[in-house]
């Protein structure tokens, strides 16, 4: 996996961590927002890709800067790495849809600090910058959320619009 910049304005940056390994069950794109020495990881991925995501992330930000994670919905390719991230940093807050808290705990991090996102949405401060959790219910999953960064003017929409295509169409 590789990390590449998406946005940069001073100390406020967005990174994409991506891979085009044709042997993966489902492609996953993970994003990290960094601001004033604090970071949040968006849809951190499944346990299968955790080592590669972590290795790519540490090339661009220190792991100690991770203050939070955001999970847009409950699917394993989005959230099953939670216990591995929690083992690395048990102070990291997890922002998850309220509806899916019980399901997400089944991934194994029973004592992880989960912050329920109410159905109407909410926000989080990272490095002094506000990020908005925008309701996107049924845009892939019930109780799904997007993240909007008003400064960067970026809307993170998770895997809305994602499609599982034959390898010849995605890696050809």
NORTA-V657177 format. One record per backbone hydrogen bond with DSSP energy under -0.5 kcal/mol. NH is the residue of the N-H (numbers start at 1). CO is the residue of the C=O. If there is no record, write none. Layout:
[[NH;CO] [NH;CO]]
This chain:
[[2;18] [4;16] [6;14] [7;14] [9;12] [12;9] [13;11] [13;34] [14;7] [15;32] [16;4] [17;30] [18;2] [18;16] [22;20] [24;21] [30;17] [30;28] [31;42] [32;15] [33;40] [34;13] [34;32] [35;38] [36;11] [38;35] [39;65] [40;33] [41;68] [42;31] [43;70] [45;78] [46;77] [49;46] [50;46] [50;47] [53;49] [54;50] [55;51] [56;52] [57;53] [58;54] [59;55] [59;56] [60;57] [61;57] [65;62] [66;63] [67;39] [67;65] [68;39] [69;93] [70;41] [71;95] [72;70] [78;75] [79;75] [80;76] [81;45] [82;79] [84;81] [85;81] [86;82] [87;83] [88;84] [89;85] [92;89] [93;67] [94;113] [95;69] [95;93] [96;94] [96;115] [97;71] [98;117] [100;97] [101;98] [104;100] [105;101] [106;102] [106;103] [107;104] [108;105] [110;108] [112;109] [114;112] [115;94] [116;114] [117;96] [118;116] [121;118] [122;133] [124;131] [126;124] [126;129] [129;126] [131;124] [132;148] [133;122] [134;132] [134;146] [136;144] [138;141] [139;136] [139;141] [140;138] [144;141] [145;72] [146;134] [147;156] [148;132] [149;154] [150;130] [150;148] [153;149] [154;149] [156;147] [156;154] [157;155] [160;157] [162;159] [165;163] [169;166] [170;166] [171;167]]
